[in-house]
Structures are given as structure tokens and as C-alpha cells.
Amino acid sequence: MFDNSSFGKTVDILKRGLNVANLRQGVIANNIANVETPNFKRSDVSFESELGRALASEENQSAMKAKTSSERHIDFNKPMDYKEVSPRINLDYLTTAKNNGNNVDIEVEEMNALKNQMRYELLMETVSHEFSLVNMIIK
């Protein structure tokens, strides 16, 4: 019903953010659970920067278009669809925090968990606010 409206797009982006926050919480919990496991490498979730690039590319559609002479050429001004952006779980092989090869720092993971919880709560409040605006318009 609201798919092609700004409300529908906003709610869809918020839903994606909530799903990523849920995934990130699981990844952080896994890191914390393996804080003493020898040679365990921590993981992290990346999503927001790629989503930001996709949304910015939609805004920059008025930029100069590239002339291509073949359908195999890559259009460098082609906007990215934000719906195709998905979270990525990245394994950190480059750092080592302990002598046993483990790179999980419990204080960093706890801080990441706190930031993620705050992000989740902010997203939930934003979703609630969006629907309260719709409810106010309906009344």
C-alpha cells in the first residue's frame, strides 16, 4: 500500500536497520562467548556505510551521464538500489589481542553491544513515531 511513498521507503529502511541490529547483536554475543577460545577471530557487521552510498547514489541521478558504445560497458553513474544492500559479516584476521591468537577484547565488545542496543532503541522509537504520525492523520 505504501511501497512507492516516502513513508514506505522510510519504514523499509528502518526495518532493514532493525534486522541488521539484531544480526549485529548475535555477532557481538558470539564474540563475547568466544573471548577465551584460542585462535578465535572476532567478527563485525557492516551495513550502514553501504546503505548510505546507495541512498546518496539515488540523489545524484542528475549527474552527467556516461556515454557507452556497448551494453557491456559499465555505467558509472548508475544508481544503486538500497533494497539490494545487505549486511556483511567481516572476520578480523589482522589483529591479535592475546598470546593465544584470540583478538576479542571484552571491553570493546561490551561497548559495541551497548551502542548496538542504543541504535536498536532509537530505530524502534523512530518506527513508533512514523506510525503515530500516520495514526494522527487517520484520526
Buried (B, 14 or more C-beta within 10 A) or exposed (E): EEEEEEBEBBBBBBEBBBBBBEBBBEBBEBBBEBBEEEEBBBBBBEBEEBBEEBBEBEEEEEEEEEEEEEEEEEEEEEBBEBEEBEBEBEEEEEEEBBEEEBBBBEEBBEEBBEEBBEBBEEBBEBBEEBEEEEEEEEE
